[in-house]
Amino acid sequence: MVREEQLTSEPEYFRINLHLMCGTLFTVSEKKVQVPTKNSWMKNTYFWIAGILFILGLIGLIWGDGVIRDPGQRHENKLWAIYLIASLVMFINGYISHKLWLKQFDHLTGQE
């Protein structure tokens, strides 16, 4: 059984050490710490989905709802507005997700 999990961070690597009931220390895995770069937000899928929904919303606004309506989809008024609102929701979700990732990185490196 695992008694305690301990995270230790080093400049380039961090180790997850598990103390077993017998008191022996084993290294389970070793990972390289992902350092955020200037454009690390681009790797967040929420921003890509928000961008696609925004473009589809604009296309629906300019050329009409029929262009973005799926085959067999129920006809709704102002479908383009639903797409634009969904893009805003996805953007907010991506922003929160990115900020939490940066905060987690600061916590691992002790820069809080």
PAMAR-905609 format. One record per atom (N, C-alpha, C): residue number from 1; residue in three letters; x, y, z; atom name. Coordinates in steps of 0.05 Angstrom, whole numbers, padded with zeros to 5 digits. Last residue first. Layout:
N
NUM, ALA, X, Y, Z, CA
...
***
This chain:
112
112, GLU, 00110, 00621, -00138, N
112, GLU, 00084, 00633, -00131, CA
112, GLU, 00087, 00661, -00125, C
111, GLN, 00152, 00589, -00154, N
111, GLN, 00153, 00617, -00160, CA
111, GLN, 00129, 00633, -00151, C
110, GLY, 00158, 00533, -00152, N
110, GLY, 00161, 00548, -00128, CA
110, GLY, 00163, 00578, -00132, C
109, THR, 00148, 00500, -00193, N
109, THR, 00175, 00511, -00193, CA
109, THR, 00179, 00528, -00168, C
108, LEU, 00095, 00485, -00183, N
108, LEU, 00115, 00465, -00186, CA
108, LEU, 00144, 00476, -00183, C
107, HIS, 00070, 00536, -00184, N
107, HIS, 00069, 00520, -00159, CA
107, HIS, 00091, 00498, -00160, C
106, ASP, 00076, 00551, -00237, N
106, ASP, 00088, 00567, -00216, CA
106, ASP, 00090, 00552, -00190, C
105, PHE, 00044, 00511, -00260, N
105, PHE, 00072, 00513, -00266, CA
105, PHE, 00087, 00529, -00245, C
104, GLN, -00006, 00526, -00240, N
104, GLN, 00005, 00500, -00233, CA
104, GLN, 00035, 00500, -00238, C
103, LYS, -00012, 00575, -00266, N
103, LYS, -00011, 00575, -00237, CA
103, LYS, 00001, 00548, -00227, C
102, LEU, -00016, 00558, -00319, N
102, LEU, 00006, 00575, -00311, CA
102, LEU, 00010, 00575, -00280, C
101, TRP, -00064, 00530, -00314, N
101, TRP, -00040, 00516, -00322, CA
101, TRP, -00015, 00532, -00314, C
100, LEU, -00100, 00571, -00301, N
100, LEU, -00095, 00549, -00282, CA
100, LEU, -00070, 00534, -00288, C
99, LYS, -00098, 00600, -00349, N
99, LYS, -00088, 00613, -00324, CA
99, LYS, -00083, 00591, -00302, C
98, HIS, -00120, 00562, -00384, N
98, HIS, -00093, 00572, -00388, CA
98, HIS, -00082, 00584, -00362, C
97, SER, -00173, 00558, -00364, N
97, SER, -00155, 00534, -00366, CA
97, SER, -00126, 00542, -00368, C
96, ILE, -00191, 00610, -00372, N
96, ILE, -00190, 00599, -00345, CA
96, ILE, -00170, 00575, -00344, C
95, TYR, -00188, 00612, -00428, N
95, TYR, -00174, 00632, -00411, CA
95, TYR, -00170, 00621, -00383, C
94, GLY, -00223, 00571, -00443, N
94, GLY, -00195, 00569, -00450, CA
94, GLY, -00178, 00588, -00433, C
93, ASN, -00272, 00592, -00424, N
93, ASN, -00262, 00567, -00414, CA
93, ASN, -00232, 00563, -00419, C
92, ILE, -00275, 00638, -00457, N
92, ILE, -00273, 00641, -00427, CA
92, ILE, -00262, 00615, -00415, C
91, PHE, -00280, 00612, -00506, N
91, PHE, -00257, 00629, -00501, CA
91, PHE, -00253, 00633, -00471, C
90, MET, -00329, 00585, -00500, N
90, MET, -00304, 00569, -00503, CA
90, MET, -00279, 00586, -00499, C
89, VAL, -00363, 00630, -00496, N
89, VAL, -00361, 00611, -00474, CA
89, VAL, -00335, 00594, -00476, C
88, LEU, -00355, 00652, -00547, N
88, LEU, -00348, 00667, -00523, CA
88, LEU, -00345, 00649, -00499, C
87, SER, -00377, 00611, -00579, N
87, SER, -00348, 00618, -00581, CA
87, SER, -00339, 00634, -00558, C
86, ALA, -00430, 00613, -00563, N
86, ALA, -00414, 00589, -00557, CA
86, ALA, -00384, 00595, -00559, C
85, ILE, -00443, 00662, -00585, N
85, ILE, -00444, 00659, -00555, CA
85, ILE, -00428, 00635, -00547, C
84, LEU, -00438, 00649, -00639, N
84, LEU, -00421, 00670, -00627, CA
84, LEU, -00421, 00668, -00597, C
83, TYR, -00477, 00609, -00644, N
83, TYR, -00449, 00603, -00650, CA
83, TYR, -00431, 00624, -00637, C
82, ILE, -00523, 00638, -00633, N
82, ILE, -00516, 00616, -00616, CA
82, ILE, -00487, 00608, -00619, C
81, ALA, -00522, 00673, -00676, N
81, ALA, -00518, 00684, -00649, CA
81, ALA, -00511, 00662, -00629, C
80, TRP, -00533, 00640, -00719, N
80, TRP, -00507, 00652, -00718, CA
80, TRP, -00501, 00663, -00690, C
79, LEU, -00586, 00629, -00713, N
79, LEU, -00567, 00608, -00706, CA
79, LEU, -00539, 00619, -00703, C
78, LYS, -00635, 00660, -00717, N
78, LYS, -00609, 00671, -00707, CA
78, LYS, -00590, 00649, -00696, C
77, ASN, -00683, 00609, -00707, N
77, ASN, -00676, 00637, -00714, CA
77, ASN, -00650, 00645, -00702, C
76, GLU, -00675, 00543, -00730, N
76, GLU, -00677, 00562, -00708, CA
76, GLU, -00670, 00589, -00718, C
75, HIS, -00695, 00481, -00753, N
75, HIS, -00691, 00509, -00760, CA
75, HIS, -00695, 00527, -00736, C
74, ARG, -00658, 00423, -00736, N
74, ARG, -00682, 00439, -00733, CA
74, ARG, -00676, 00468, -00740, C
73, GLN, -00618, 00389, -00784, N
73, GLN, -00620, 00404, -00759, CA
73, GLN, -00646, 00421, -00759, C
72, GLY, -00612, 00365, -00832, N
72, GLY, -00631, 00352, -00813, CA
72, GLY, -00634, 00367, -00787, C
71, PRO, -00547, 00388, -00839, N
71, PRO, -00569, 00374, -00852, CA
71, PRO, -00586, 00360, -00831, C
70, ASP, -00534, 00448, -00800, N
70, ASP, -00528, 00420, -00807, CA
70, ASP, -00552, 00408, -00821, C
69, ARG, -00524, 00515, -00820, N
69, ARG, -00542, 00495, -00809, CA
69, ARG, -00534, 00467, -00818, C
68, ILE, -00495, 00553, -00846, N
68, ILE, -00482, 00539, -00823, CA
68, ILE, -00500, 00518, -00811, C
67, VAL, -00529, 00572, -00886, N
67, VAL, -00502, 00564, -00893, CA
67, VAL, -00489, 00547, -00871, C
66, GLY, -00576, 00588, -00862, N
66, GLY, -00576, 00564, -00878, CA
66, GLY, -00548, 00554, -00885, C
65, ASP, -00568, 00637, -00838, N
65, ASP, -00566, 00613, -00821, CA
65, ASP, -00565, 00588, -00838, C
64, GLY, -00527, 00683, -00877, N
64, GLY, -00552, 00671, -00868, CA
64, GLY, -00548, 00645, -00853, C
63, TRP, -00480, 00710, -00888, N
63, TRP, -00494, 00696, -00910, CA
63, TRP, -00520, 00682, -00902, C
62, ILE, -00466, 00737, -00839, N
62, ILE, -00464, 00750, -00865, CA
62, ILE, -00481, 00737, -00886, C
61, LEU, -00477, 00701, -00798, N
61, LEU, -00487, 00728, -00796, CA
61, LEU, -00488, 00742, -00824, C
60, GLY, -00449, 00655, -00814, N
60, GLY, -00478, 00654, -00811, CA
60, GLY, -00491, 00682, -00810, C
59, ILE, -00397, 00676, -00810, N
59, ILE, -00407, 00667, -00836, CA
59, ILE, -00438, 00666, -00836, C
58, LEU, -00395, 00686, -00755, N
58, LEU, -00393, 00708, -00774, CA
58, LEU, -00404, 00700, -00801, C
57, GLY, -00399, 00633, -00736, N
57, GLY, -00419, 00652, -00729, CA
57, GLY, -00419, 00676, -00747, C
56, LEU, -00351, 00611, -00757, N
56, LEU, -00377, 00601, -00766, CA
56, LEU, -00400, 00620, -00760, C
55, ILE, -00315, 00642, -00727, N
55, ILE, -00315, 00644, -00756, CA
55, ILE, -00342, 00634, -00767, C
54, PHE, -00328, 00623, -00675, N
54, PHE, -00331, 00652, -00682, CA
54, PHE, -00332, 00656, -00712, C
53, LEU, -00315, 00569, -00679, N
53, LEU, -00343, 00577, -00674, CA
53, LEU, -00348, 00606, -00681, C
52, ILE, -00259, 00575, -00686, N
52, ILE, -00276, 00562, -00707, CA
52, ILE, -00305, 00570, -00704, C
51, GLY, -00245, 00599, -00637, N
51, GLY, -00240, 00612, -00662, CA
51, GLY, -00257, 00601, -00685, C
50, ALA, -00260, 00559, -00600, N
50, ALA, -00273, 00586, -00599, CA
50, ALA, -00269, 00601, -00625, C
49, ILE, -00224, 00519, -00615, N
49, ILE, -00253, 00515, -00618, CA
49, ILE, -00268, 00541, -00618, C
48, TRP, -00176, 00545, -00600, N
48, TRP, -00181, 00537, -00628, CA
48, TRP, -00211, 00533, -00633, C
47, PHE, -00183, 00550, -00545, N
47, PHE, -00180, 00574, -00561, CA
47, PHE, -00185, 00568, -00591, C
46, TYR, -00185, 00497, -00529, N
46, TYR, -00209, 00514, -00525, CA
46, TYR, -00207, 00539, -00542, C
45, THR, -00134, 00476, -00535, N
45, THR, -00154, 00470, -00555, CA
45, THR, -00179, 00487, -00553, C
44, ASN, -00074, 00507, -00528, N
44, ASN, -00099, 00501, -00514, CA
44, ASN, -00122, 00499, -00534, C
43, LYS, -00031, 00524, -00555, N
43, LYS, -00034, 00495, -00553, CA
43, LYS, -00060, 00487, -00538, C
42, MET, -00030, 00578, -00550, N
42, MET, -00039, 00567, -00576, CA
42, MET, -00043, 00537, -00575, C
41, TRP, -00006, 00590, -00502, N
41, TRP, -00036, 00591, -00503, CA
41, TRP, -00046, 00579, -00529, C
40, SER, 00048, 00593, -00513, N
40, SER, 00037, 00568, -00502, CA
40, SER, 00007, 00567, -00502, C
39, ASN, 00080, 00632, -00535, N
39, ASN, 00056, 00625, -00549, CA
39, ASN, 00044, 00599, -00539, C
38, LYS, 00123, 00636, -00498, N
38, LYS, 00108, 00660, -00505, CA
38, LYS, 00081, 00653, -00518, C
37, THR, 00118, 00577, -00456, N
37, THR, 00131, 00595, -00475, CA
37, THR, 00113, 00618, -00481, C
36, PRO, 00127, 00542, -00395, N
36, PRO, 00109, 00557, -00413, CA
36, PRO, 00126, 00576, -00431, C
35, VAL, 00160, 00481, -00392, N
35, VAL, 00163, 00510, -00387, CA
35, VAL, 00144, 00525, -00406, C
34, GLN, 00148, 00422, -00363, N
34, GLN, 00141, 00437, -00387, CA
34, GLN, 00142, 00467, -00380, C
33, VAL, 00198, 00381, -00337, N
33, VAL, 00178, 00402, -00331, CA
33, VAL, 00173, 00418, -00357, C
32, LYS, 00202, 00313, -00352, N
32, LYS, 00214, 00339, -00357, CA
32, LYS, 00192, 00360, -00352, C
31, LYS, 00195, 00262, -00304, N
31, LYS, 00185, 00277, -00326, CA
31, LYS, 00200, 00303, -00328, C
30, GLU, 00198, 00198, -00280, N
30, GLU, 00213, 00222, -00281, CA
30, GLU, 00204, 00237, -00306, C
29, SER, 00168, 00153, -00232, N
29, SER, 00171, 00165, -00259, CA
29, SER, 00187, 00190, -00257, C
28, VAL, 00182, 00128, -00183, N
28, VAL, 00162, 00117, -00201, CA
28, VAL, 00165, 00127, -00229, C
27, THR, 00231, 00109, -00142, N
27, THR, 00225, 00129, -00161, CA
27, THR, 00206, 00117, -00181, C
26, PHE, 00221, 00087, -00075, N
26, PHE, 00224, 00080, -00103, CA
26, PHE, 00217, 00104, -00120, C
25, LEU, 00243, 00073, -00011, N
25, LEU, 00237, 00095, -00029, CA
25, LEU, 00242, 00086, -00058, C
24, THR, 00216, 00034, 00041, N
24, THR, 00234, 00036, 00019, CA
24, THR, 00225, 00058, 00000, C
23, GLY, 00179, 00024, 00080, N
23, GLY, 00197, 00047, 00084, CA
23, GLY, 00217, 00051, 00062, C
22, CYS, 00138, -00011, 00075, N
22, CYS, 00163, -00022, 00086, CA
22, CYS, 00184, 00000, 00089, C
21, MET, 00099, 00020, 00051, N
21, MET, 00096, 00013, 00079, CA
21, MET, 00122, 00002, 00091, C
20, LEU, 00132, 00068, 00008, N
20, LEU, 00117, 00044, 00013, CA
20, LEU, 00117, 00037, 00043, C
19, HIS, 00130, 00129, -00018, N
19, HIS, 00140, 00115, 00005, CA
19, HIS, 00121, 00091, 00010, C
18, LEU, 00145, 00152, -00081, N
18, LEU, 00125, 00139, -00065, CA
18, LEU, 00139, 00124, -00042, C
17, ASN, 00159, 00210, -00117, N
17, ASN, 00169, 00189, -00099, CA
17, ASN, 00146, 00178, -00082, C
16, ILE, 00168, 00237, -00176, N
16, ILE, 00146, 00230, -00159, CA
16, ILE, 00156, 00206, -00142, C
15, ARG, 00211, 00290, -00193, N
15, ARG, 00207, 00262, -00188, CA
15, ARG, 00183, 00258, -00170, C
14, PHE, 00228, 00335, -00245, N
14, PHE, 00216, 00330, -00219, CA
14, PHE, 00210, 00300, -00216, C
13, TYR, 00279, 00373, -00276, N
13, TYR, 00264, 00349, -00273, CA
13, TYR, 00250, 00348, -00246, C
12, GLU, 00306, 00422, -00275, N
12, GLU, 00296, 00412, -00300, CA
12, GLU, 00277, 00388, -00297, C
11, PRO, 00310, 00437, -00218, N
11, PRO, 00309, 00457, -00240, CA
11, PRO, 00298, 00446, -00266, C
10, GLU, 00261, 00397, -00182, N
10, GLU, 00289, 00405, -00188, CA
10, GLU, 00288, 00424, -00211, C
9, SER, 00213, 00383, -00133, N
9, SER, 00220, 00395, -00159, CA
9, SER, 00249, 00402, -00159, C
8, THR, 00175, 00330, -00108, N
8, THR, 00198, 00347, -00105, CA
8, THR, 00205, 00358, -00132, C
7, LEU, 00120, 00304, -00076, N
7, LEU, 00130, 00316, -00101, CA
7, LEU, 00154, 00334, -00094, C
6, GLN, 00100, 00243, -00048, N
6, GLN, 00115, 00268, -00044, CA
6, GLN, 00125, 00278, -00071, C
5, GLU, 00052, 00206, -00016, N
5, GLU, 00062, 00214, -00042, CA
5, GLU, 00076, 00241, -00038, C
4, GLU, 00047, 00151, 00028, N
4, GLU, 00049, 00179, 00024, CA
4, GLU, 00061, 00185, -00003, C
3, ARG, 00035, 00095, 00027, N
3, ARG, 00030, 00111, 00051, CA
3, ARG, 00029, 00141, 00045, C
2, VAL, 00008, 00046, -00012, N
2, VAL, 00022, 00071, -00013, CA
2, VAL, 00015, 00087, 00012, C
1, MET, 00017, -00024, 00000, N
1, MET, 00000, 00000, 00000, CA
1, MET, 00017, 00025, 00000, C
***
